[in-house]
Every structure is written in C-alpha cells, then in structure tokens.
Amino acid sequence: MIHSEEKSEFWEDLYISGDTTWDLGGPTPIFERLSKNINPGKLCILGCGKGHDAVMFAKKNFEVTAVDFARSAVLATRENARKAEVDVTVLREDIFDLPEELHGKFDYILEYTCFCAINPNRRFEYDRVVWQLLKPDGKLLGLFFPLDKDVVEGGPPWGVDISELHQLFSLHWDLESEVMPKESIEPRVDREVLMIWKKK
C-alpha cells in the first residue's frame, strides 16, 4: 500500500525502512551558526525529524517545541533530548492541524526540509500556519531546499524556486536577509537558500 506524503504513514514507513536521506545525523551547521547570532526565545521546529536541531537550540537556552506527525520521529526526538539532558516539548501533530493554543506563542519558526515535503498546492496553507504560530515581529528562519529541482518533477522533495518564495511570503512578511550559505553540507551546496522573514 502506497501512502500519500500528506499522511503520517508515508513518513513512518520511511523511518522504519531507514530511508531518511534528509536526516544529517546531527544538527544543521547553518543553524548552529545562526543560533549564535539571534537572541534565545521560544522556537518551534515544524517537521522536526529526529530532533537534532531541536536539541542543539535547547542547549543554547532556546525554549524549543518540536513538531512531527511520524511516530518514529517523535520518539527519536524525545530520546535525543533525554540523552542530551535538555527540555524539548515534542508534539505528534499534523502541522496543518495544530492546537490553537500555539497561535502567537513563538519568537521563531525553524524551517528545513518541511516546506519541500509539502505538496506545492498547500504552500499557501504553510504560510498561514507559520504566520499564526508567531508572535508579532516573530521570524521565520527558513533554509529552503532543493533549488535545483522543478516542481513539476514531483516529490517529495518538491522543488523550490526563490522567486516563488518571494511571491508567497512577501504579502505577510518583510525579508530581513537572504544568503546562499557557506556551511551547506557537500551534497546541498548551491542547492539551498537561507531566508529570514519577519512577520508584518
């Protein structure tokens, strides 16, 4: 049985089979640098995977909430946080059906490989979800990937286009920075862009 990528079973099957090519096995180097340049606050990671970035930010005194709807991802994040002896709130939820009490709660939303896992037809919904979760002047810290794949090729991962990102976010956000990061892992060099969007 083949599950849609919009269902948790699709991702659970990948975790069970070990086909987690998006997982770096540790925190994202780009986010490690970024964590040193922003003030600690309440941070939410959508599609947190095994929680490597969640643990890293928690170690740096951020109040971290990590969200994923695959059971294996949630369990791995909780275990990694336990081993690191840090507090991470881990929620098994669909990002499109999050509890309303999370609205307006966060200073930062961290994005990496969640956006490209979503069918492009739902990206406007992603925009709304992130905007709702953030406090006034909250920021989306987004590492968007892959830039070298056309959306029509299908996914996941679905292709991402910088001009599309500008078109999608410019209505409700102000772009604070946009860089092609130097710390990308080798297979992703020049294939991802780091954008910081501030909620209007």
Salt bridges, closest charged atoms under 4 A:
GLU6 OE1 - ARG122 NH1 3.43
ASP13 OD2 - HIS3 NE2 3.88
ASP23 OD1 - HIS52 NE2 3.06
GLU79 OE2 - ARG82 NH2 2.58
ASP107 OD1 - LYS135 NZ 3.29
GLU125 OE2 - ARG122 NE 3.05
ASP127 OD2 - HIS172 ND1 3.30
ASP148 OD2 - ARG191 NE 2.71
GLU164 OE1 - ARG123 NH1 2.98
GLU176 OE1 - LYS139 NZ 2.89
GLU178 OE1 - HIS166 NE2 2.71
GLU183 OE2 - ARG33 NE 2.30
